[in-house]
């Protein structure tokens, strides 16, 4: 593979992602070029060679081919001017060239970068450079998760400053969404988020949007292919599709963060508070020019299936415009109102559900006492179904419910409830242990031993279960 050639083909199509200008994604790594003698940018011939390579890549790869040649010619003319003659350091040249390229193209994703090692000092010419650099960055930034907070007893707050791939951040999102699960309004702060991987976004969207739903796609110039994007089908934890959502934005909000805000705005799923975003709707490939420089070239662009456009150049316009520094206070003000309304609606729904559950539970009690097991089981199924729809059903809830049926006349409903607990949580030693003690308390020794053995199978270190088995077997 030539050293300035990006990965192409079906795998590349599947891995195109939006990036902040200095983050290279896994899946876009390039073979290391042979070691070269490092030359100075003060050498006109060397500098002209770098400029020529940049112009060639612009013409060949830039997302808009009809404009690429014009941009390349303008940059080449810039290179012939005296503006770079006084530069001596590679980093100075990279900054100046980036500034000129962004001015010429109006594209904030394009960037020339001096190749530098991460803090651990790996060799930049070796293949491990990019994966190690990203690993160090990910750890330093905690995969983008900056703050997770509970505000005023009702509002969940997440400040995320970069999006990382699912392999690097999915577990953190699962934990964050579980933390936010009981919020009556949620604020996601994107004011310092300058992009990253969009691969995690279909998963994040699923918590807030009903499945199925199509998201903004990505048109790739080289393959002449529109890559569609859809929300993930399944996520772990509670869905938050009806919870009021507020997104904070600033002029720094860029690329993948804008993609998230744009789709939420198009769907009217979130209220956006703050400033217009940076306006970067392109995705990039990273091309190595030599051992000194590499460049991000936008090679594809976002296309929303509803609007037919994107946020390039204009940014995402907030619903509530306030200075970025005031956005959180304003969002909290709005979220408190929305949270109160949401909680009132939840309370009303919960009250109606609890009333219906109690009706079905009373029916189940009487039917079990009358020996009408089939009808009783059906009524109990209704209790669990209604409770599950309200998010009531968990292992603790079921155990507390069962505690009300310890009398001899309610022996059958007690077993029925605890067996459902095992059905819902088959890997829980506690669920099996609860049924074991229920059998033990009613003199059902054989059934109790069977359940205690299951407890030991799931939790070999459970000494109490072992003692109970010894006791019950000695009493035979």
DRENDO-1510 file (C-alpha; in Angstrom, 1 decimal, always signed):
<recs>
REC; n; res; u; v; w
REC; 1; UNK; +0.0; +0.0; +0.0 .
REC; 2; UNK; +1.5; +3.4; -0.9 .
REC; 3; UNK; +2.3; +5.5; +2.1 .
REC; 4; UNK; -0.3; +8.2; +1.3 .
REC; 5; UNK; -3.1; +5.7; +0.4 .
REC; 6; UNK; -6.0; +5.4; +2.8 .
REC; 7; UNK; -7.8; +2.1; +3.5 .
REC; 8; UNK; -10.6; +1.6; +0.9 .
REC; 9; UNK; -13.1; -1.0; -0.1 .
REC; 10; UNK; -16.1; -2.5; +1.9 .
REC; 11; UNK; -14.3; -2.5; +5.2 .
REC; 12; UNK; -13.6; +1.2; +4.8 .
REC; 13; UNK; -17.2; +1.9; +3.9 .
REC; 14; UNK; -18.3; +0.3; +7.1 .
REC; 15; UNK; -15.9; +2.2; +9.2 .
REC; 16; UNK; -16.2; +5.7; +7.9 .
REC; 17; UNK; -16.8; +7.9; +10.9 .
REC; 18; UNK; -16.8; +11.6; +11.8 .
REC; 19; UNK; -13.6; +12.7; +13.5 .
REC; 20; UNK; -12.4; +15.8; +15.3 .
REC; 21; UNK; -9.4; +17.0; +13.3 .
REC; 22; UNK; -6.8; +15.5; +15.4 .
REC; 23; UNK; -8.3; +12.1; +16.3 .
REC; 24; UNK; -7.6; +9.2; +13.9 .
REC; 25; UNK; -10.0; +6.3; +14.4 .
REC; 26; UNK; -9.2; +2.7; +14.7 .
REC; 27; UNK; -9.8; +1.2; +11.2 .
REC; 28; UNK; -8.1; +4.2; +9.5 .
REC; 29; UNK; -4.5; +3.3; +10.3 .
REC; 30; UNK; -1.9; +3.4; +7.5 .
REC; 31; UNK; +1.2; +1.4; +6.9 .
REC; 32; UNK; +4.3; +3.1; +8.2 .
REC; 33; UNK; +6.6; +4.5; +5.6 .
REC; 34; UNK; +10.3; +3.6; +5.6 .
REC; 35; UNK; +12.4; +5.8; +7.8 .
REC; 36; UNK; +13.5; +8.9; +6.0 .
REC; 37; UNK; +15.9; +11.6; +6.7 .
REC; 38; UNK; +14.0; +14.5; +8.4 .
REC; 39; UNK; +14.2; +17.6; +6.4 .
REC; 40; UNK; +13.5; +21.2; +7.4 .
REC; 41; UNK; +10.5; +23.2; +6.2 .
REC; 42; UNK; +12.9; +26.0; +5.7 .
REC; 43; UNK; +14.2; +24.0; +2.7 .
REC; 44; UNK; +12.1; +25.4; -0.2 .
REC; 45; UNK; +12.3; +22.3; -2.3 .
REC; 46; UNK; +11.2; +20.0; +0.6 .
REC; 47; UNK; +8.4; +22.4; +1.5 .
REC; 48; UNK; +7.2; +22.5; -2.1 .
REC; 49; UNK; +7.2; +18.7; -2.2 .
REC; 50; UNK; +4.9; +18.6; +0.8 .
REC; 51; UNK; +2.6; +21.2; -0.7 .
REC; 52; UNK; +2.5; +19.2; -4.0 .
REC; 53; UNK; +1.5; +16.0; -2.1 .
REC; 54; UNK; -1.2; +17.9; -0.3 .
REC; 55; UNK; -2.6; +19.3; -3.5 .
REC; 56; UNK; -2.5; +15.9; -5.1 .
REC; 57; UNK; -4.5; +14.4; -2.3 .
REC; 58; UNK; -7.0; +17.3; -2.4 .
REC; 59; UNK; -7.7; +16.6; -6.0 .
REC; 60; UNK; -7.9; +12.9; -5.6 .
REC; 61; UNK; -9.7; +12.5; -2.3 .
REC; 62; UNK; -11.5; +15.7; -1.2 .
REC; 63; UNK; -15.2; +15.1; -0.7 .
REC; 64; UNK; -16.3; +17.6; -3.4 .
REC; 65; UNK; -14.4; +16.6; -6.6 .
REC; 66; UNK; -15.7; +19.6; -8.5 .
REC; 67; UNK; -14.2; +22.0; -6.0 .
REC; 68; UNK; -11.1; +20.0; -5.2 .
REC; 69; UNK; -9.0; +21.1; -8.2 .
REC; 70; UNK; -9.7; +24.8; -7.5 .
REC; 71; UNK; -8.8; +24.4; -3.8 .
REC; 72; UNK; -5.6; +22.6; -4.8 .
REC; 73; UNK; -4.6; +25.4; -7.2 .
REC; 74; UNK; -5.3; +28.1; -4.6 .
REC; 75; UNK; -3.2; +26.3; -2.0 .
REC; 76; UNK; -0.4; +25.8; -4.5 .
REC; 77; UNK; -0.4; +29.5; -5.2 .
REC; 78; UNK; -0.3; +30.2; -1.5 .
REC; 79; UNK; +2.7; +28.0; -1.3 .
REC; 80; UNK; +4.5; +30.0; -3.9 .
REC; 81; UNK; +4.0; +33.2; -1.9 .
REC; 82; UNK; +6.5; +34.3; +0.7 .
REC; 83; UNK; +4.2; +33.4; +3.6 .
REC; 84; UNK; +6.0; +30.2; +4.5 .
REC; 85; UNK; +9.5; +31.4; +3.9 .
REC; 86; UNK; +10.2; +32.5; +7.4 .
REC; 87; UNK; +9.0; +29.3; +9.1 .
REC; 88; UNK; +11.6; +27.0; +10.6 .
REC; 89; UNK; +9.7; +24.6; +12.7 .
REC; 90; UNK; +7.5; +21.8; +11.4 .
REC; 91; UNK; +4.7; +22.6; +13.9 .
REC; 92; UNK; +4.7; +26.2; +12.7 .
REC; 93; UNK; +4.3; +25.1; +9.1 .
REC; 94; UNK; +1.6; +22.7; +10.0 .
REC; 95; UNK; -0.4; +25.4; +11.8 .
REC; 96; UNK; +0.1; +27.9; +9.0 .
REC; 97; UNK; -0.9; +25.4; +6.3 .
REC; 98; UNK; -3.9; +24.3; +8.2 .
REC; 99; UNK; -5.1; +27.8; +8.7 .
REC; 100; UNK; -4.7; +28.5; +4.9 .
REC; 101; UNK; -6.4; +25.2; +3.9 .
REC; 102; UNK; -9.3; +25.9; +6.2 .
REC; 103; UNK; -9.7; +29.4; +4.8 .
REC; 104; UNK; -9.5; +28.3; +1.2 .
REC; 105; UNK; -11.9; +25.4; +1.6 .
REC; 106; UNK; -14.1; +26.7; +4.4 .
REC; 107; UNK; -13.8; +23.2; +5.9 .
REC; 108; UNK; -12.7; +22.9; +9.5 .
REC; 109; UNK; -12.0; +19.2; +9.3 .
REC; 110; UNK; -9.0; +19.6; +7.0 .
REC; 111; UNK; -5.7; +19.7; +8.9 .
REC; 112; UNK; -2.0; +19.2; +8.4 .
REC; 113; UNK; -0.4; +17.7; +11.5 .
REC; 114; UNK; +3.2; +17.2; +12.6 .
REC; 115; UNK; +3.6; +13.5; +13.5 .
REC; 116; UNK; +4.4; +13.3; +17.2 .
REC; 117; UNK; +4.6; +10.5; +19.7 .
REC; 118; UNK; +2.3; +10.2; +22.6 .
REC; 119; UNK; +3.4; +10.8; +26.2 .
REC; 120; UNK; +5.0; +7.4; +26.4 .
REC; 121; UNK; +7.3; +8.2; +23.5 .
REC; 122; UNK; +6.6; +5.4; +21.0 .
REC; 123; UNK; +8.4; +5.6; +17.6 .
REC; 124; UNK; +6.2; +7.6; +15.2 .
REC; 125; UNK; +7.4; +5.7; +12.2 .
REC; 126; UNK; +6.2; +2.3; +13.5 .
REC; 127; UNK; +2.8; +0.6; +13.1 .
REC; 128; UNK; +2.0; +0.9; +16.8 .
REC; 129; UNK; +2.1; +4.7; +16.8 .
REC; 130; UNK; -1.6; +5.4; +16.1 .
REC; 131; UNK; -3.1; +2.6; +18.3 .
REC; 132; UNK; -0.8; +3.5; +21.2 .
REC; 133; UNK; -1.6; +7.2; +20.8 .
REC; 134; UNK; -5.3; +6.6; +20.8 .
REC; 135; UNK; -5.0; +4.3; +23.8 .
REC; 136; UNK; -3.2; +7.0; +25.8 .
REC; 137; UNK; -5.7; +9.6; +24.7 .
REC; 138; UNK; -8.6; +7.4; +25.7 .
REC; 139; UNK; -7.3; +6.8; +29.2 .
REC; 140; UNK; -6.4; +10.4; +29.7 .
REC; 141; UNK; -9.9; +11.5; +28.7 .
REC; 142; UNK; -11.8; +8.6; +30.4 .
REC; 143; UNK; -13.3; +7.8; +27.0 .
REC; 144; UNK; -14.8; +11.3; +26.9 .
REC; 145; UNK; -16.9; +11.0; +30.1 .
REC; 146; UNK; -16.2; +14.1; +32.1 .
REC; 147; UNK; -19.0; +14.4; +34.6 .
REC; 148; UNK; -22.1; +12.5; +35.6 .
REC; 149; UNK; -24.4; +14.2; +38.2 .
REC; 150; UNK; -27.8; +14.3; +39.8 .
REC; 151; UNK; -29.3; +17.8; +39.9 .
REC; 152; UNK; -32.1; +19.0; +42.2 .
REC; 153; UNK; -33.4; +15.5; +42.9 .
REC; 154; UNK; -34.9; +15.0; +39.5 .
REC; 155; UNK; -32.5; +16.0; +36.7 .
REC; 156; UNK; -29.7; +13.8; +35.3 .
REC; 157; UNK; -26.7; +15.5; +33.8 .
REC; 158; UNK; -23.9; +14.0; +31.6 .
REC; 159; UNK; -21.0; +16.0; +30.3 .
REC; 160; UNK; -19.3; +14.1; +27.5 .
REC; 161; UNK; -16.4; +15.7; +25.7 .
REC; 162; UNK; -15.6; +13.1; +23.0 .
REC; 163; UNK; -17.2; +10.1; +21.5 .
REC; 164; UNK; -15.2; +6.9; +21.4 .
REC; 165; UNK; -15.8; +3.6; +19.6 .
REC; 166; UNK; -18.2; +1.1; +21.2 .
REC; 167; UNK; -15.3; -1.1; +22.2 .
REC; 168; UNK; -13.8; +1.7; +24.2 .
REC; 169; UNK; -17.0; +3.4; +25.6 .
REC; 170; UNK; -20.0; +1.2; +25.4 .
REC; 171; UNK; -19.7; -0.1; +29.0 .
REC; 172; UNK; -19.4; +3.5; +30.2 .
REC; 173; UNK; -22.5; +4.5; +28.4 .
REC; 174; UNK; -24.4; +1.5; +29.9 .
REC; 175; UNK; -23.3; +2.7; +33.3 .
REC; 176; UNK; -24.2; +6.3; +32.6 .
REC; 177; UNK; -27.7; +5.4; +31.3 .
REC; 178; UNK; -28.3; +3.3; +34.3 .
REC; 179; UNK; -27.4; +6.2; +36.5 .
REC; 180; UNK; -29.8; +8.4; +34.6 .
REC; 181; UNK; -32.6; +5.8; +34.4 .
REC; 182; UNK; -34.8; +7.4; +37.1 .
REC; 183; UNK; -34.3; +11.0; +36.0 .
REC; 184; UNK; -37.4; +13.0; +35.1 .
REC; 185; UNK; -35.4; +15.2; +32.7 .
REC; 186; UNK; -31.9; +14.7; +31.3 .
REC; 187; UNK; -29.2; +17.2; +30.2 .
REC; 188; UNK; -26.4; +16.1; +28.0 .
REC; 189; UNK; -23.6; +18.7; +27.8 .
REC; 190; UNK; -21.9; +18.8; +24.4 .
REC; 191; UNK; -20.3; +22.3; +24.8 .
REC; 192; UNK; -16.8; +20.9; +25.0 .
REC; 193; UNK; -17.4; +17.9; +22.7 .
REC; 194; UNK; -15.4; +18.3; +19.5 .
REC; 195; UNK; -16.3; +15.0; +17.9 .
REC; 196; UNK; -14.9; +11.5; +17.7 .
REC; 197; UNK; -16.4; +8.2; +16.6 .
REC; 198; UNK; -20.0; +8.1; +15.4 .
REC; 199; UNK; -20.0; +4.3; +15.8 .
REC; 200; UNK; -21.3; +4.6; +19.3 .
REC; 201; UNK; -24.1; +7.1; +18.4 .
REC; 202; UNK; -26.7; +4.5; +17.1 .
REC; 203; UNK; -26.4; +2.8; +20.5 .
REC; 204; UNK; -26.8; +6.1; +22.4 .
REC; 205; UNK; -29.7; +7.2; +20.2 .
REC; 206; UNK; -31.6; +4.0; +21.0 .
REC; 207; UNK; -32.0; +5.0; +24.7 .
REC; 208; UNK; -33.9; +8.1; +23.5 .
REC; 209; UNK; -35.6; +7.1; +20.2 .
REC; 210; UNK; -38.0; +4.3; +19.5 .
REC; 211; UNK; -36.8; +1.5; +17.2 .
REC; 212; UNK; -36.5; +1.4; +14.2 .
REC; 213; UNK; -35.3; +4.9; +13.2 .
REC; 214; UNK; -33.0; +6.0; +10.4 .
REC; 215; UNK; -30.2; +8.5; +11.2 .
REC; 216; UNK; -28.1; +10.8; +9.1 .
REC; 217; UNK; -26.1; +8.8; +6.6 .
REC; 218; UNK; -22.6; +9.3; +5.1 .
REC; 219; UNK; -21.9; +9.8; +1.4 .
REC; 220; UNK; -18.4; +8.5; +0.5 .
REC; 221; UNK; -16.8; +10.1; -2.6 .
REC; 222; UNK; -14.4; +7.3; -3.4 .
REC; 223; UNK; -16.9; +4.5; -3.4 .
REC; 224; UNK; -19.8; +6.7; -4.7 .
REC; 225; UNK; -21.8; +5.2; -1.9 .
REC; 226; UNK; -24.4; +6.5; +0.6 .
REC; 227; UNK; -23.8; +4.6; +3.8 .
REC; 228; UNK; -27.1; +4.4; +5.8 .
REC; 229; UNK; -27.2; +4.6; +9.6 .
REC; 230; UNK; -29.9; +3.2; +11.8 .
REC; 231; UNK; -30.3; +3.2; +15.6 .
REC; 232; UNK; -29.3; +0.0; +17.4 .
REC; 233; UNK; -32.0; -2.5; +18.0 .
REC; 234; UNK; -31.1; -3.5; +21.5 .
REC; 235; UNK; -29.5; -1.7; +24.4 .
REC; 236; UNK; -28.9; -2.7; +28.0 .
REC; 237; UNK; -30.9; -1.0; +30.7 .
REC; 238; UNK; -34.0; +1.1; +30.7 .
REC; 239; UNK; -35.2; +3.0; +27.7 .
REC; 240; UNK; -35.7; +6.8; +28.1 .
REC; 241; UNK; -37.7; +7.6; +25.1 .
REC; 242; UNK; -40.3; +9.7; +26.9 .
REC; 243; UNK; -37.9; +11.5; +29.3 .
REC; 244; UNK; -37.5; +15.3; +28.4 .
REC; 245; UNK; -34.0; +15.7; +26.9 .
REC; 246; UNK; -31.9; +18.9; +26.7 .
REC; 247; UNK; -28.6; +19.2; +24.7 .
REC; 248; UNK; -26.1; +22.0; +25.5 .
REC; 249; UNK; -24.1; +23.3; +22.6 .
REC; 250; UNK; -21.4; +25.9; +21.9 .
REC; 251; UNK; -19.2; +27.1; +19.0 .
REC; 252; UNK; -16.8; +24.3; +20.1 .
REC; 253; UNK; -19.4; +21.6; +19.6 .
REC; 254; UNK; -18.2; +19.9; +16.4 .
REC; 255; UNK; -18.4; +16.9; +14.0 .
REC; 256; UNK; -19.9; +13.8; +15.7 .
REC; 257; UNK; -21.3; +15.9; +18.5 .
REC; 258; UNK; -23.1; +18.0; +15.9 .
REC; 259; UNK; -24.4; +14.8; +14.3 .
REC; 260; UNK; -26.1; +13.8; +17.5 .
REC; 261; UNK; -27.5; +17.2; +18.1 .
REC; 262; UNK; -28.7; +17.6; +14.4 .
REC; 263; UNK; -30.6; +14.3; +14.4 .
REC; 264; UNK; -32.2; +15.0; +17.7 .
REC; 265; UNK; -33.2; +18.5; +16.5 .
REC; 266; UNK; -34.6; +17.1; +13.2 .
REC; 267; UNK; -36.7; +14.6; +15.2 .
REC; 268; UNK; -37.8; +17.2; +17.7 .
REC; 269; UNK; -36.6; +14.8; +20.4 .
REC; 270; UNK; -34.5; +17.2; +22.3 .
REC; 271; UNK; -34.4; +20.9; +23.2 .
REC; 272; UNK; -31.0; +22.4; +22.2 .
REC; 273; UNK; -29.8; +25.2; +24.4 .
REC; 274; UNK; -26.7; +27.3; +23.8 .
REC; 275; UNK; -24.9; +28.6; +20.7 .
REC; 276; UNK; -24.8; +27.5; +17.1 .
REC; 277; UNK; -22.3; +24.6; +16.7 .
REC; 278; UNK; -19.0; +24.7; +14.8 .
REC; 279; UNK; -20.4; +23.4; +11.4 .
REC; 280; UNK; -18.4; +20.3; +10.5 .
REC; 281; UNK; -20.4; +17.7; +8.7 .
REC; 282; UNK; -17.6; +15.9; +6.9 .
REC; 283; UNK; -15.7; +12.8; +7.8 .
REC; 284; UNK; -12.0; +12.3; +7.2 .
REC; 285; UNK; -9.2; +9.9; +6.3 .
REC; 286; UNK; -5.7; +10.3; +7.5 .
REC; 287; UNK; -2.9; +10.3; +5.0 .
REC; 288; UNK; +0.8; +10.1; +5.9 .
REC; 289; UNK; +2.9; +12.4; +3.7 .
REC; 290; UNK; +6.3; +11.4; +5.1 .
REC; 291; UNK; +7.9; +10.8; +8.5 .
REC; 292; UNK; +7.2; +14.4; +9.5 .
REC; 293; UNK; +3.7; +15.2; +8.4 .
REC; 294; UNK; +0.2; +13.6; +8.0 .
REC; 295; UNK; -3.0; +15.3; +6.9 .
REC; 296; UNK; -6.7; +14.8; +7.5 .
REC; 297; UNK; -8.6; +15.1; +4.2 .
REC; 298; UNK; -12.5; +15.1; +4.3 .
REC; 299; UNK; -13.5; +12.3; +2.0 .
REC; 300; UNK; -17.2; +12.0; +2.8 .
REC; 301; UNK; -20.1; +14.1; +4.0 .
REC; 302; UNK; -23.3; +13.7; +6.0 .
REC; 303; UNK; -26.7; +13.5; +4.4 .
REC; 304; UNK; -29.8; +13.5; +6.5 .
REC; 305; UNK; -32.6; +11.4; +5.0 .
REC; 306; UNK; -35.3; +13.9; +6.1 .
REC; 307; UNK; -33.7; +17.3; +5.3 .
REC; 308; UNK; -31.5; +16.1; +2.5 .
REC; 309; UNK; -28.7; +18.3; +3.9 .
REC; 310; UNK; -26.5; +18.7; +6.9 .
REC; 311; UNK; -24.9; +21.2; +9.2 .
REC; 312; UNK; -21.7; +22.0; +7.3 .
REC; 313; UNK; -20.7; +25.6; +7.6 .
REC; 314; UNK; -23.9; +26.7; +9.4 .
REC; 315; UNK; -23.8; +24.5; +12.5 .
REC; 316; UNK; -26.8; +23.2; +14.4 .
REC; 317; UNK; -28.9; +26.2; +15.5 .
REC; 318; UNK; -30.2; +25.9; +19.1 .
REC; 319; UNK; -33.8; +26.1; +20.0 .
REC; 320; UNK; -33.0; +28.4; +22.9 .
REC; 321; UNK; -30.1; +30.7; +22.1 .
REC; 322; UNK; -28.0; +31.8; +25.1 .
REC; 323; UNK; -24.2; +32.3; +25.6 .
REC; 324; UNK; -22.5; +28.9; +26.1 .
REC; 325; UNK; -21.6; +29.9; +29.7 .
REC; 326; UNK; -25.2; +30.4; +30.6 .
REC; 327; UNK; -26.5; +27.3; +28.8 .
REC; 328; UNK; -26.5; +24.9; +31.8 .
REC; 329; UNK; -28.3; +27.3; +34.1 .
REC; 330; UNK; -31.0; +27.9; +31.4 .
REC; 331; UNK; -31.3; +24.2; +30.7 .
REC; 332; UNK; -31.8; +23.5; +34.4 .
REC; 333; UNK; -34.5; +26.1; +34.5 .
REC; 334; UNK; -36.3; +24.5; +31.6 .
REC; 335; UNK; -35.6; +21.0; +32.8 .
REC; 336; UNK; -37.2; +21.6; +36.2 .
REC; 337; UNK; -40.5; +22.5; +34.5 .
REC; 338; UNK; -40.3; +19.6; +32.1 .
REC; 339; UNK; -39.3; +17.2; +34.9 .
REC; 340; UNK; -42.3; +18.2; +37.1 .
REC; 341; UNK; -44.7; +17.6; +34.2 .
REC; 342; UNK; -43.0; +14.2; +33.4 .
REC; 343; UNK; -43.2; +13.0; +37.0 .
REC; 344; UNK; -46.9; +13.9; +37.3 .
REC; 345; UNK; -47.6; +11.9; +34.1 .
REC; 346; UNK; -45.5; +9.0; +35.5 .
REC; 347; UNK; -47.3; +9.1; +38.9 .
REC; 348; UNK; -50.7; +9.1; +37.2 .
REC; 349; UNK; -49.7; +6.1; +35.1 .
REC; 350; UNK; -48.1; +4.3; +38.1 .
REC; 351; UNK; -51.2; +4.8; +40.3 .
REC; 352; UNK; -53.5; +3.3; +37.7 .
REC; 353; UNK; -51.1; +0.4; +37.2 .
REC; 354; UNK; -50.8; -0.3; +40.9 .
REC; 355; UNK; -54.6; -0.3; +41.3 .
REC; 356; UNK; -54.9; -2.9; +38.5 .
REC; 357; UNK; -52.1; -5.0; +39.9 .
REC; 358; UNK; -53.8; -5.1; +43.3 .
REC; 359; UNK; -57.1; -6.2; +41.7 .
REC; 360; UNK; -55.3; -9.0; +39.9 .
REC; 361; UNK; -53.3; -10.0; +43.0 .
REC; 362; UNK; -56.5; -10.2; +45.1 .
REC; 363; UNK; -58.0; -12.4; +42.5 .
REC; 364; UNK; -54.9; -14.6; +42.4 .
REC; 365; UNK; -54.9; -15.0; +46.2 .
REC; 366; UNK; -58.5; -16.1; +46.3 .
REC; 367; UNK; -58.1; -18.5; +43.3 .
REC; 368; UNK; -55.0; -20.2; +44.9 .
REC; 369; UNK; -56.9; -20.6; +48.2 .
REC; 370; UNK; -59.8; -22.2; +46.2 .
REC; 371; UNK; -57.4; -24.6; +44.5 .
REC; 372; UNK; -58.1; -23.0; +41.0 .
REC; 373; UNK; -54.4; -23.1; +40.1 .
REC; 374; UNK; -54.6; -22.4; +36.4 .
REC; 375; UNK; -56.8; -19.3; +36.7 .
REC; 376; UNK; -54.7; -18.1; +39.7 .
REC; 377; UNK; -51.5; -18.4; +37.7 .
REC; 378; UNK; -53.1; -16.3; +34.9 .
REC; 379; UNK; -54.0; -13.6; +37.3 .
REC; 380; UNK; -50.5; -13.6; +38.8 .
REC; 381; UNK; -49.1; -13.3; +35.2 .
REC; 382; UNK; -51.2; -10.2; +34.8 .
REC; 383; UNK; -49.7; -8.7; +38.0 .
REC; 384; UNK; -46.1; -9.2; +36.7 .
REC; 385; UNK; -46.9; -8.0; +33.2 .
REC; 386; UNK; -48.4; -4.8; +34.4 .
REC; 387; UNK; -45.7; -4.3; +37.0 .
REC; 388; UNK; -43.0; -4.8; +34.3 .
REC; 389; UNK; -44.6; -2.2; +32.1 .
REC; 390; UNK; -44.0; +0.3; +34.9 .
REC; 391; UNK; -40.4; -0.8; +35.6 .
REC; 392; UNK; -41.5; -2.1; +39.0 .
REC; 393; UNK; -40.3; -5.7; +38.6 .
REC; 394; UNK; -36.9; -6.5; +39.9 .
REC; 395; UNK; -35.6; -9.2; +42.3 .
REC; 396; UNK; -35.9; -7.1; +45.4 .
REC; 397; UNK; -39.5; -6.1; +44.5 .
REC; 398; UNK; -40.5; -9.7; +44.0 .
REC; 399; UNK; -38.9; -10.8; +47.3 .
REC; 400; UNK; -40.7; -8.1; +49.2 .
REC; 401; UNK; -44.0; -9.1; +47.6 .
REC; 402; UNK; -43.5; -12.7; +48.5 .
REC; 403; UNK; -42.9; -11.7; +52.1 .
REC; 404; UNK; -46.6; -10.9; +52.4 .
REC; 405; UNK; -47.6; -14.6; +51.8 .
REC; 406; UNK; -45.8; -16.6; +54.5 .
REC; 407; UNK; -48.9; -18.0; +56.1 .
REC; 408; UNK; -50.0; -21.6; +55.5 .
REC; 409; UNK; -53.1; -20.6; +53.7 .
REC; 410; UNK; -51.0; -18.6; +51.1 .
REC; 411; UNK; -48.4; -21.3; +50.6 .
REC; 412; UNK; -49.2; -21.9; +46.9 .
REC; 413; UNK; -49.1; -18.2; +45.9 .
REC; 414; UNK; -45.8; -17.8; +47.8 .
REC; 415; UNK; -44.2; -20.6; +45.7 .
REC; 416; UNK; -45.7; -19.2; +42.5 .
REC; 417; UNK; -44.3; -15.7; +43.2 .
REC; 418; UNK; -40.8; -17.1; +44.1 .
REC; 419; UNK; -40.8; -19.4; +41.0 .
REC; 420; UNK; -41.5; -16.4; +38.8 .
REC; 421; UNK; -38.5; -14.7; +40.5 .
REC; 422; UNK; -36.3; -17.6; +39.4 .
REC; 423; UNK; -37.8; -17.4; +35.9 .
REC; 424; UNK; -36.9; -13.7; +35.7 .
REC; 425; UNK; -33.5; -14.1; +37.3 .
REC; 426; UNK; -32.3; -17.7; +36.7 .
REC; 427; UNK; -28.7; -16.9; +37.5 .
REC; 428; UNK; -29.4; -15.4; +40.9 .
REC; 429; UNK; -28.4; -17.5; +43.9 .
REC; 430; UNK; -30.6; -15.3; +46.0 .
REC; 431; UNK; -33.7; -16.1; +44.0 .
REC; 432; UNK; -33.2; -19.9; +44.4 .
REC; 433; UNK; -32.3; -19.4; +48.1 .
REC; 434; UNK; -35.6; -17.5; +48.8 .
REC; 435; UNK; -37.6; -20.4; +47.4 .
REC; 436; UNK; -35.4; -22.9; +49.3 .
REC; 437; UNK; -36.2; -21.2; +52.6 .
REC; 438; UNK; -39.9; -21.0; +51.7 .
REC; 439; UNK; -40.0; -24.8; +51.1 .
REC; 440; UNK; -38.0; -25.2; +54.4 .
REC; 441; UNK; -40.5; -23.1; +56.4 .
REC; 442; UNK; -43.4; -25.2; +55.2 .
REC; 443; UNK; -41.7; -28.5; +55.8 .
REC; 444; UNK; -40.9; -29.4; +52.2 .
REC; 445; UNK; -37.4; -30.8; +52.8 .
REC; 446; UNK; -36.8; -32.5; +49.5 .
REC; 447; UNK; -37.8; -29.4; +47.5 .
REC; 448; UNK; -35.7; -27.3; +49.9 .
REC; 449; UNK; -32.6; -29.5; +49.4 .
REC; 450; UNK; -33.0; -29.3; +45.6 .
REC; 451; UNK; -33.1; -25.5; +45.7 .
REC; 452; UNK; -30.2; -25.2; +48.1 .
REC; 453; UNK; -28.2; -27.5; +45.7 .
REC; 454; UNK; -29.0; -25.0; +42.9 .
REC; 455; UNK; -27.7; -22.2; +45.2 .
REC; 456; UNK; -24.4; -24.0; +45.6 .
REC; 457; UNK; -24.2; -24.7; +41.9 .
REC; 458; UNK; -24.5; -20.9; +41.2 .
REC; 459; UNK; -22.5; -19.8; +44.3 .
REC; 460; UNK; -20.1; -22.6; +45.5 .
REC; 461; UNK; -18.8; -20.4; +48.3 .
REC; 462; UNK; -22.3; -20.1; +49.9 .
REC; 463; UNK; -21.6; -21.9; +53.2 .
REC; 464; UNK; -25.1; -21.4; +54.6 .
REC; 465; UNK; -26.6; -23.3; +51.8 .
REC; 466; UNK; -24.2; -26.2; +52.4 .
REC; 467; UNK; -25.1; -26.2; +56.1 .
REC; 468; UNK; -28.8; -26.2; +55.3 .
REC; 469; UNK; -28.4; -29.2; +53.0 .
REC; 470; UNK; -26.5; -31.1; +55.8 .
REC; 471; UNK; -29.1; -30.3; +58.3 .
REC; 472; UNK; -32.0; -31.3; +56.1 .
REC; 473; UNK; -30.4; -34.5; +55.0 .
REC; 474; UNK; -29.6; -35.4; +58.6 .
REC; 475; UNK; -33.3; -35.0; +59.5 .
REC; 476; UNK; -34.5; -37.6; +57.0 .
</recs>
